[in-house]
Amino acid sequence: MKDTTNKHDLLNGFLLLSPIFLWNIIFIKQLPKAFSREIFWKDIPPIIGWTENGLRVLVFALPKNL
């Protein structure tokens, strides 16, 4: 079995996600104001925001470490 490298995995992930990132960047100005960062996170306590973002990073990073 061939050993995969981190460079190969990162490049593969980047190529798969780059159209999605590009789509988001192009149409970010078209979103309603309710989806802006300032309004969306206004009433959410900071501890919940930090926990959510931390768990999101963990979930995305976990398969790489398995």
Secondary structure, DSSP 8 states (H G I E B T S, - for coil): -----HHHHHHHHHHHHHHHHHHHHHHGGGS-GGGSHHHHTTTS-HHHHHHHHHHHHHHHHHHHH-
